């Protein structure tokens, strides 16, 4: 149900798109219309081929239809009545959707001349007004209802706004987003590679591996500061364990399986069960708690091929996972420590963020009493912190409620990354215990904690946030030395060695290419520092250094150059 006027504008544009498609492409069948935060899209079955070039034809027809609309009608139908109507019109996809997926028992049928459709917004009052400004953006294949066993339809994406100024601003934003696309920059900067031999599974090239290692190093620094112990768990474990953890019931459609010694095994989609087994491997006392176990665990999850999206949606990724085993009296303090750790780390990247408390989902495990206690504990910590948050009903994990951090990038897009989850269920399922001060066995509670969430996804966010121009400490190559000619190559190599000895990632570009070409190459690779050396610099023991994004250059003595770079790395500055 789309309440806002902006959503009405998008819904009206979706109707225009469907009408125009059936005008220009005889036999085009309607799938579903969807309004999103960014715009709208519509799925169609189109006879023959449909390409990006056809969008201009459809858009022009939309403009003609928009200009001639005087009025339209909305008629309430039951879902079943609407399904019969569309079956009679030969619209099998729409009829199926109405019978099986429509959210409301009553739908609004939109009529305009010969065109009939289900209007996306049943509460709209101004359906006769079309979008004042719209643009068709792209077309892609999409399996019907997301099922790869069903036919692939054509999905057309568009944007619609109440004014041309808003549309112009949006398209400018789209251009900037395309310029920052981590898939394009990942290839240009030689960070990552994707191959059909491993769909949805990124290959980290040497420069990309450096960035990823720096992110792990940063996390390990905080693990030491906040008293975590790092562990490693197997990639595959037997089916019985996944049944015990609850993942078999709630997650098996997203898991990969293998058979070993006549027993079924699964590749881990999460690290939690492995940490439960580590805890259970020895007797624990109440004095031992809290126990904080952390792992950079590689997990695998099956995703539909159509959902894969660079580093943002993959089939294997590394979680910076941690599980904190606590007594009931330690819950709030440990959740507060986890939140403080997240805040401190995110502060290094300059991210703004918002918080969300996600509550019990429909497919949850455990009693009402346990869920009530867990949700109350998280709410109390948030209240004590003074941090604003909103409730996200029904979006908790199947084993417990959670606090999610949504970071804002340079384009003001929101990404859910860090999470803190409270779990009463899994410790019980694994029979975990500690001996209390009365020498009686008690069940610990587990706090699940991740900061990056997925290191791979977080790296993709950073590539786009910085547009590939990483801060000095994170850049795969921090300084490029460029000799004016081959006569100056030895000095460039000397400076490069000095930087490397100081721990700086430096390269000397002594190729037999023009000076301007080599400087441009270094800038295209977005190296934070490009330092040119010639006769004058050799004589004075200096470099001509230029910081990425700045026009001018500065003459720096070698010691000062090394000190400036080392200082920025140590302070993790840009």
C-alpha positions as CSV (number, residue, x, y, z in Angstrom):
1,X,0.0,0.0,0.0
2,X,1.6,3.2,-1.1
3,X,0.5,6.2,1.0
4,X,2.7,9.0,-0.2
5,X,2.1,11.3,-3.1
6,X,5.5,10.4,-4.5
7,X,4.4,6.8,-4.6
8,X,1.2,7.7,-6.4
9,X,3.4,9.4,-9.1
10,X,5.4,6.2,-9.5
11,X,2.3,4.0,-9.6
12,X,0.8,6.3,-12.3
13,X,4.0,6.0,-14.3
14,X,3.9,2.2,-14.0
15,X,0.4,2.2,-15.5
16,X,1.6,4.4,-18.4
17,X,4.5,2.1,-19.0
18,X,2.2,-1.0,-19.2
19,X,-0.3,0.8,-21.5
20,X,2.5,2.0,-23.8
21,X,4.1,-1.5,-23.9
22,X,0.8,-3.0,-25.1
23,X,0.3,-0.3,-27.6
24,X,3.8,-0.7,-29.1
25,X,4.4,-4.4,-28.7
26,X,1.4,-6.5,-29.8
27,X,1.0,-9.5,-27.6
28,X,2.9,-8.1,-24.6
29,X,1.5,-9.7,-21.5
30,X,1.4,-8.0,-18.1
31,X,3.4,-9.4,-15.2
32,X,3.6,-7.3,-12.0
33,X,4.0,-3.6,-11.2
34,X,6.1,-2.6,-8.2
35,X,6.9,0.7,-6.6
36,X,10.3,0.9,-4.9
37,X,12.1,3.6,-2.9
38,X,14.2,4.5,-6.0
39,X,11.4,4.3,-8.6
40,X,9.3,1.5,-10.1
41,X,9.6,-1.5,-12.3
42,X,7.3,-3.7,-14.3
43,X,7.7,-7.3,-15.6
44,X,6.4,-8.2,-19.1
45,X,6.3,-11.2,-21.4
46,X,7.3,-9.7,-24.7
47,X,7.1,-11.7,-28.0
48,X,10.5,-11.7,-29.7
49,X,13.5,-9.8,-28.6
50,X,13.3,-6.7,-26.4
51,X,16.5,-4.5,-26.0
52,X,17.7,-1.4,-24.3
53,X,17.1,0.5,-27.5
54,X,13.4,-0.2,-27.4
55,X,13.1,1.8,-24.2
56,X,13.1,5.1,-26.1
57,X,10.2,4.0,-28.3
58,X,8.2,3.0,-25.2
59,X,9.0,6.2,-23.4
60,X,7.9,8.3,-26.3
61,X,4.6,6.5,-26.4
62,X,4.2,7.0,-22.7
63,X,4.6,10.8,-23.3
64,X,1.8,10.7,-25.9
65,X,-0.5,8.7,-23.7
66,X,0.2,11.0,-20.7
67,X,-0.7,14.1,-22.8
68,X,-4.1,12.6,-23.9
69,X,-5.3,11.2,-20.5
70,X,-8.3,13.1,-19.3
71,X,-9.6,10.7,-16.8
72,X,-9.5,7.1,-15.7
73,X,-11.6,4.9,-13.5
74,X,-10.8,2.7,-10.5
75,X,-13.2,-0.2,-9.8
76,X,-13.0,-2.4,-6.7
77,X,-12.7,-6.1,-7.4
78,X,-12.1,-9.1,-5.2
79,X,-8.9,-10.9,-6.0
80,X,-10.8,-13.9,-7.5
81,X,-13.0,-11.6,-9.6
82,X,-10.0,-9.8,-10.9
83,X,-8.2,-13.1,-11.7
84,X,-11.2,-14.2,-13.8
85,X,-11.2,-10.8,-15.6
86,X,-7.5,-11.1,-16.6
87,X,-7.8,-14.8,-17.6
88,X,-10.5,-13.7,-20.0
89,X,-8.1,-11.1,-21.4
90,X,-5.4,-13.7,-21.9
91,X,-3.3,-12.2,-19.1
92,X,-2.2,-15.4,-17.5
93,X,0.7,-14.0,-15.4
94,X,-1.5,-11.3,-13.9
95,X,-4.2,-13.8,-13.1
96,X,-1.7,-16.2,-11.4
97,X,-0.3,-13.3,-9.4
98,X,-3.8,-12.3,-8.2
99,X,-4.7,-15.9,-7.2
100,X,-1.5,-16.6,-5.3
101,X,0.4,-13.4,-4.3
102,X,-1.8,-10.3,-4.1
103,X,-1.6,-8.9,-0.6
104,X,-5.2,-7.7,-0.3
105,X,-8.5,-9.5,-0.8
106,X,-9.7,-6.5,-2.7
107,X,-7.8,-4.8,-5.6
108,X,-8.5,-1.7,-7.6
109,X,-8.8,-2.2,-11.4
110,X,-7.5,0.7,-13.4
111,X,-9.2,1.4,-16.8
112,X,-8.2,3.8,-19.5
113,X,-9.7,3.4,-23.0
114,X,-8.8,-0.2,-24.0
115,X,-6.2,-0.6,-21.2
116,X,-6.9,-2.6,-18.0
117,X,-4.5,-3.3,-15.1
118,X,-4.3,-3.7,-11.4
119,X,-3.4,-0.4,-9.8
120,X,-0.5,-0.7,-7.4
121,X,-1.9,1.8,-4.9
122,X,-5.4,1.0,-3.7
123,X,-5.5,4.2,-1.6
124,X,-4.7,6.7,-4.3
125,X,-7.1,9.5,-4.9
126,X,-5.5,11.1,-7.9
127,X,-4.9,8.2,-10.2
128,X,-5.9,10.3,-13.3
129,X,-2.8,12.4,-13.0
130,X,0.2,10.9,-14.6
131,X,3.7,11.4,-13.5
132,X,4.8,14.9,-14.4
133,X,8.4,13.7,-15.1
134,X,9.5,10.1,-15.8
135,X,12.4,8.2,-17.4
136,X,12.9,4.6,-18.3
137,X,16.3,3.5,-17.0
138,X,17.1,-0.1,-18.0
139,X,15.8,-3.5,-18.9
140,X,16.9,-6.8,-17.5
141,X,15.7,-10.4,-17.4
142,X,13.9,-11.5,-14.3
143,X,12.5,-15.0,-13.5
144,X,8.8,-14.9,-12.9
145,X,8.2,-14.5,-9.1
146,X,12.0,-15.0,-8.5
147,X,11.8,-18.7,-9.4
148,X,14.6,-19.9,-11.7
149,X,12.5,-22.8,-12.8
150,X,9.9,-20.4,-14.2
151,X,10.1,-18.4,-17.5
152,X,12.2,-15.3,-17.7
153,X,10.3,-12.1,-18.3
154,X,11.5,-8.6,-19.3
155,X,11.8,-6.3,-16.3
156,X,11.8,-2.6,-17.2
157,X,13.0,-0.1,-14.5
158,X,12.0,3.5,-14.4
159,X,12.0,6.7,-12.3
160,X,9.1,9.1,-11.8
161,X,8.8,12.5,-10.0
162,X,6.3,15.3,-9.6
163,X,8.7,17.8,-11.3
164,X,11.4,17.9,-14.0
165,X,13.8,19.4,-11.5
166,X,13.4,16.4,-9.2
167,X,14.0,14.0,-12.2
168,X,17.0,15.9,-13.3
169,X,18.5,15.7,-9.8
170,X,17.8,12.0,-9.6
171,X,19.5,11.3,-13.0
172,X,22.5,13.3,-11.9
173,X,22.6,11.1,-8.8
174,X,22.3,8.0,-11.0
175,X,25.3,9.2,-13.1
176,X,27.4,9.6,-10.0
177,X,26.3,6.2,-8.7
178,X,27.3,4.6,-12.0
179,X,30.7,6.4,-11.8
180,X,31.2,4.9,-8.4
181,X,30.0,1.4,-9.3
182,X,32.3,-1.0,-7.4
183,X,32.1,-3.6,-10.1
184,X,33.5,-1.1,-12.7
185,X,36.1,0.4,-10.3
186,X,37.0,-3.0,-8.9
187,X,38.1,-4.0,-12.5
188,X,39.7,-0.6,-13.2
189,X,41.7,-0.6,-10.0
190,X,42.6,-4.3,-10.3
191,X,41.0,-5.2,-7.0
192,X,38.5,-8.0,-7.8
193,X,37.6,-10.4,-10.6
194,X,34.5,-12.5,-11.3
195,X,34.5,-15.6,-13.4
196,X,31.8,-17.9,-14.8
197,X,33.8,-20.8,-13.3
198,X,32.7,-19.6,-9.9
199,X,29.5,-17.4,-10.3
200,X,28.9,-15.1,-7.4
201,X,32.3,-15.9,-5.8
202,X,34.8,-13.1,-6.0
203,X,38.5,-13.5,-6.8
204,X,40.7,-11.0,-4.9
205,X,43.6,-9.7,-7.0
206,X,46.8,-8.7,-5.2
207,X,45.6,-5.0,-4.7
208,X,42.2,-6.1,-3.6
209,X,43.7,-8.6,-1.2
210,X,45.7,-5.7,0.4
211,X,42.5,-3.7,1.0
212,X,40.8,-6.8,2.5
213,X,43.8,-7.5,4.7
214,X,43.8,-4.0,6.0
215,X,40.2,-4.3,7.0
216,X,40.9,-7.5,8.8
217,X,43.9,-5.9,10.5
218,X,41.8,-3.0,11.7
219,X,39.2,-5.4,13.1
220,X,41.9,-7.5,14.9
221,X,43.2,-4.4,16.5
222,X,39.8,-3.8,18.0
223,X,39.4,-7.5,18.9
224,X,42.5,-7.2,21.1
225,X,41.3,-3.9,22.6
226,X,37.9,-5.4,23.5
227,X,39.3,-8.7,24.8
228,X,38.2,-11.2,22.1
229,X,39.8,-14.5,21.3
230,X,40.1,-15.5,17.7
231,X,39.1,-19.0,16.6
232,X,38.6,-20.9,13.3
233,X,35.9,-23.5,12.6
234,X,35.5,-26.1,9.8
235,X,33.8,-25.1,6.5
236,X,31.7,-28.3,6.4
237,X,29.9,-30.0,9.3
238,X,27.3,-32.8,9.3
239,X,23.6,-32.5,8.8
240,X,22.8,-33.6,12.4
241,X,24.5,-30.5,13.7
242,X,22.6,-28.2,11.4
243,X,19.3,-29.8,12.5
244,X,20.3,-29.3,16.1
245,X,21.1,-25.6,15.5
246,X,17.8,-25.0,13.7
247,X,19.4,-24.0,10.4
248,X,18.2,-27.1,8.7
249,X,14.6,-26.2,9.3
250,X,14.9,-22.4,8.7
251,X,17.8,-22.1,6.2
252,X,18.4,-25.3,4.2
253,X,17.1,-23.8,0.9
254,X,20.1,-21.5,1.1
255,X,22.7,-24.1,1.9
256,X,25.1,-26.3,-0.1
257,X,25.4,-30.0,0.6
258,X,27.9,-32.9,0.2
259,X,28.0,-36.6,1.2
260,X,31.0,-38.0,3.0
261,X,31.2,-41.6,4.4
262,X,27.5,-42.1,3.7
263,X,26.6,-39.1,5.8
264,X,25.2,-35.8,4.6
265,X,27.3,-32.7,5.3
266,X,26.6,-29.0,4.7
267,X,28.9,-26.1,3.9
268,X,28.4,-23.6,6.6
269,X,26.2,-20.6,5.9
270,X,26.9,-19.2,9.3
271,X,29.7,-19.5,11.9
272,X,27.4,-19.7,15.0
273,X,27.1,-23.5,15.4
274,X,30.9,-24.0,15.2
275,X,31.4,-21.5,18.1
276,X,28.8,-23.4,20.1
277,X,30.8,-26.5,19.7
278,X,34.0,-24.7,20.8
279,X,32.3,-23.5,24.0
280,X,31.0,-27.0,24.7
281,X,34.4,-28.5,24.3
282,X,35.3,-28.0,28.0
283,X,33.6,-27.3,31.3
284,X,32.9,-23.6,32.0
285,X,32.6,-21.8,35.3
286,X,30.5,-18.6,35.9
287,X,33.9,-17.0,36.6
288,X,35.0,-17.7,33.0
289,X,32.1,-15.6,31.5
290,X,31.9,-13.5,29.5
291,X,33.7,-15.6,26.8
292,X,34.2,-13.6,23.6
293,X,35.0,-15.8,20.5
294,X,35.7,-14.1,17.1
295,X,36.2,-15.5,13.7
296,X,36.8,-14.3,10.1
297,X,34.7,-17.1,8.9
298,X,34.2,-17.9,5.2
299,X,30.5,-18.9,4.6
300,X,28.6,-20.0,1.6
301,X,24.9,-19.3,0.8
302,X,23.0,-20.2,-2.3
303,X,21.6,-17.1,-4.0
304,X,19.6,-17.1,-7.3
305,X,21.8,-16.0,-10.2
306,X,19.6,-13.1,-11.0
307,X,20.1,-11.7,-7.5
308,X,23.9,-11.7,-7.7
309,X,25.4,-8.2,-7.6
310,X,29.2,-7.8,-7.4
311,X,30.4,-7.8,-3.8
312,X,27.0,-6.7,-2.6
313,X,25.3,-10.1,-3.2
314,X,27.6,-13.1,-3.5
315,X,27.5,-16.8,-2.8
316,X,30.6,-16.9,-0.5
317,X,31.8,-14.2,1.8
318,X,33.7,-13.6,5.0
319,X,31.9,-12.7,8.1
320,X,33.7,-10.8,10.9
321,X,31.7,-12.9,13.3
322,X,31.8,-13.0,17.1
323,X,29.8,-14.8,19.8
324,X,29.8,-13.6,23.4
325,X,28.7,-16.2,26.0
326,X,27.3,-14.4,29.0
327,X,25.4,-14.8,32.3
328,X,22.0,-13.1,32.5
329,X,23.5,-10.3,34.7
330,X,26.1,-9.5,32.0
331,X,23.7,-9.1,29.0
332,X,23.3,-5.3,29.0
333,X,27.0,-4.5,29.7
334,X,28.2,-6.8,26.9
335,X,25.7,-5.5,24.4
336,X,26.8,-1.9,25.4
337,X,30.4,-2.9,24.8
338,X,29.6,-4.3,21.4
339,X,27.7,-1.1,20.4
340,X,30.7,1.0,21.6
341,X,33.1,-1.1,19.5
342,X,30.9,-0.6,16.4
343,X,30.7,3.1,17.0
344,X,34.4,3.4,17.4
345,X,35.2,1.5,14.2
346,X,32.6,3.3,12.1
347,X,34.0,6.6,13.3
348,X,37.3,5.9,11.4
349,X,35.4,5.8,8.1
350,X,33.3,8.9,8.9
351,X,30.0,7.0,8.4
352,X,26.7,8.3,9.7
353,X,24.3,5.5,10.8
354,X,20.9,4.8,12.1
355,X,19.8,2.0,14.4
356,X,16.9,-0.5,14.1
357,X,15.5,-2.9,16.7
358,X,14.2,-6.0,14.9
359,X,11.7,-8.1,16.8
360,X,10.3,-11.6,16.7
361,X,9.6,-13.1,13.2
362,X,6.9,-15.5,12.3
363,X,9.3,-18.5,11.9
364,X,11.0,-18.0,15.3
365,X,12.1,-20.6,17.8
366,X,11.5,-20.3,21.6
367,X,9.0,-19.2,24.1
368,X,7.1,-15.9,24.4
369,X,8.8,-15.3,27.7
370,X,12.3,-15.7,26.3
371,X,11.5,-13.4,23.4
372,X,10.0,-10.8,25.6
373,X,13.0,-10.9,27.9
374,X,15.5,-10.6,24.9
375,X,13.6,-7.8,23.2
376,X,13.3,-5.9,26.5
377,X,17.1,-6.2,27.1
378,X,18.0,-4.8,23.7
379,X,15.5,-2.0,24.1
380,X,17.0,-1.1,27.5
381,X,20.5,-1.0,26.2
382,X,19.4,1.4,23.4
383,X,17.5,3.5,25.9
384,X,20.6,3.7,28.1
385,X,22.8,4.6,25.2
386,X,20.6,7.6,24.2
387,X,20.9,6.5,20.6
388,X,17.8,7.0,18.5
389,X,16.3,3.9,16.9
390,X,13.2,2.6,15.2
391,X,11.4,-0.7,15.6
392,X,11.4,-3.1,12.7
393,X,8.6,-5.5,13.5
394,X,9.1,-9.2,12.7
395,X,12.6,-8.9,11.1
396,X,14.6,-10.5,13.9
397,X,16.6,-13.7,13.4
398,X,14.8,-17.0,13.9
399,X,16.7,-17.4,17.2
400,X,16.5,-13.9,18.6
401,X,15.9,-10.2,18.2
402,X,18.6,-7.9,17.0
403,X,20.0,-4.4,16.7
404,X,21.0,-3.5,13.2
405,X,23.2,-0.6,12.1
406,X,22.4,1.1,8.8
407,X,25.3,3.2,7.5
408,X,24.9,6.1,5.0
409,X,27.5,6.3,2.2
410,X,28.6,9.3,0.2
411,X,25.5,9.1,-2.0
412,X,23.3,9.0,1.1
413,X,22.4,5.3,0.4
414,X,21.7,3.1,3.4
415,X,23.5,-0.2,3.9
416,X,22.7,-2.6,6.8
417,X,26.1,-3.8,8.1
418,X,26.7,-4.2,11.8
419,X,24.4,-6.3,13.9
420,X,24.0,-7.3,17.6
421,X,21.7,-10.2,18.2
422,X,20.6,-11.8,21.5
423,X,20.0,-15.5,21.5
424,X,18.4,-17.7,24.2
425,X,17.7,-20.6,21.8
426,X,20.9,-21.9,20.4
427,X,22.7,-22.5,23.8
428,X,19.7,-24.6,24.8
429,X,19.7,-26.6,21.6
430,X,23.4,-27.4,22.0
431,X,23.1,-28.1,25.7
432,X,25.6,-25.4,26.7
433,X,26.2,-24.9,30.4
434,X,28.4,-23.3,33.0
435,X,28.6,-24.0,36.7
436,X,27.3,-21.2,38.9
437,X,28.5,-20.1,42.4
438,X,26.2,-22.8,43.9
439,X,27.8,-25.5,41.8
440,X,24.7,-25.8,39.7
441,X,24.5,-26.0,35.9
442,X,23.1,-22.9,34.1
443,X,22.5,-22.2,30.4
444,X,24.5,-19.2,29.1
445,X,23.0,-16.6,26.7
446,X,24.8,-15.8,23.4
447,X,25.2,-12.4,21.9
448,X,25.9,-12.6,18.1
449,X,28.0,-9.7,16.9
450,X,29.3,-8.5,13.5
451,X,30.7,-5.1,12.6
452,X,31.4,-5.3,8.9
453,X,28.8,-8.0,8.6
454,X,30.4,-9.2,5.4
455,X,33.9,-8.0,4.7
456,X,33.3,-8.4,1.0
457,X,30.1,-6.3,1.0
458,X,31.7,-3.7,3.3
459,X,34.6,-3.5,0.9
460,X,32.2,-2.9,-2.0
461,X,30.5,-0.2,0.0
462,X,33.9,1.5,0.7
463,X,34.9,1.4,-3.0
464,X,31.7,3.3,-3.9
465,X,31.8,5.5,-0.8
466,X,35.4,6.7,-1.7
467,X,34.8,6.4,-5.5
468,X,37.9,4.1,-5.4
469,X,40.1,6.9,-3.9
470,X,40.8,5.1,-0.6
471,X,42.3,7.0,2.4
472,X,46.1,6.5,2.6
473,X,46.0,3.8,5.2
474,X,43.6,1.6,3.2
475,X,45.0,2.2,-0.3
476,X,46.6,-0.8,-2.0
477,X,49.4,1.4,-3.3
478,X,50.0,4.4,-1.1
479,X,52.7,6.2,-3.2
480,X,53.9,6.0,-6.8
481,X,57.4,7.3,-7.6
482,X,57.6,8.7,-11.2
483,X,61.1,9.5,-12.6
484,X,61.2,12.2,-15.2
485,X,63.4,10.0,-17.4
486,X,65.4,6.8,-17.2
487,X,68.3,8.9,-15.9
488,X,66.3,9.5,-12.7
489,X,65.1,5.9,-12.3
490,X,67.8,4.9,-9.8
491,X,66.8,7.7,-7.4
492,X,63.1,6.8,-7.8
493,X,63.9,3.2,-6.8
494,X,66.0,4.5,-3.9
495,X,63.0,6.6,-2.6
496,X,60.7,3.6,-3.2
497,X,62.9,1.3,-1.1
498,X,63.1,3.9,1.7
499,X,59.3,4.1,1.8
500,X,58.9,0.3,1.8
501,X,61.4,0.0,4.7
502,X,59.1,2.4,6.6
503,X,56.2,0.1,5.9
504,X,54.6,2.1,3.1
505,X,53.2,0.4,0.0
506,X,55.1,2.1,-2.7
507,X,55.9,1.5,-6.4
508,X,58.3,3.1,-8.8
509,X,57.0,3.5,-12.4
510,X,60.2,3.4,-14.5
511,X,58.7,2.3,-17.7
512,X,59.9,3.7,-21.0
513,X,56.7,5.9,-21.4
514,X,56.2,9.6,-21.5
515,X,56.1,11.3,-18.1
516,X,52.6,12.6,-18.6
517,X,51.3,9.2,-19.5
518,X,52.8,7.6,-16.3
519,X,51.4,10.4,-14.1
520,X,48.0,9.9,-15.6
521,X,48.2,6.1,-15.1
522,X,49.0,6.6,-11.4
523,X,46.1,9.0,-11.1
524,X,43.7,6.6,-12.8
525,X,44.7,4.0,-10.3
526,X,43.9,6.6,-7.6
527,X,47.2,6.4,-5.7
528,X,47.0,8.8,-2.8
529,X,50.5,10.2,-3.5
530,X,52.3,10.6,-6.8
531,X,55.8,11.8,-6.4
532,X,57.8,13.0,-9.4
533,X,61.6,13.1,-9.3
534,X,64.1,14.7,-11.7
535,X,67.5,16.5,-11.6
536,X,66.5,19.1,-9.1
537,X,65.0,16.6,-6.7
538,X,68.1,14.3,-6.9
539,X,70.3,17.3,-6.2
540,X,68.2,18.4,-3.2
541,X,67.2,15.0,-1.9
542,X,63.5,15.8,-2.3
543,X,60.4,14.8,-4.2
544,X,57.6,16.8,-5.9
545,X,54.5,15.2,-4.2
546,X,50.9,15.6,-5.3
547,X,48.0,14.3,-3.2
548,X,45.2,12.7,-5.2
549,X,42.4,15.1,-6.0
550,X,44.6,18.2,-5.5
551,X,45.9,20.4,-8.3
552,X,49.2,21.7,-6.9
553,X,52.3,19.8,-5.8
554,X,54.7,20.3,-2.9
555,X,58.4,19.8,-2.6
556,X,59.1,17.6,0.3
557,X,62.4,16.4,1.7
558,X,62.7,12.7,1.8
559,X,62.5,12.4,5.6
560,X,59.4,14.7,5.6
561,X,57.8,12.7,2.8
562,X,58.3,9.4,4.7
563,X,57.1,11.0,8.0
564,X,53.9,12.4,6.4
565,X,52.9,9.1,4.8
566,X,53.7,7.1,8.0
567,X,51.8,9.6,10.1
568,X,48.7,9.4,7.9
569,X,48.8,5.6,8.0
570,X,49.3,5.5,11.8
571,X,46.4,7.9,12.4
572,X,44.4,6.2,9.6
573,X,43.8,9.5,7.9
574,X,42.9,10.3,4.2
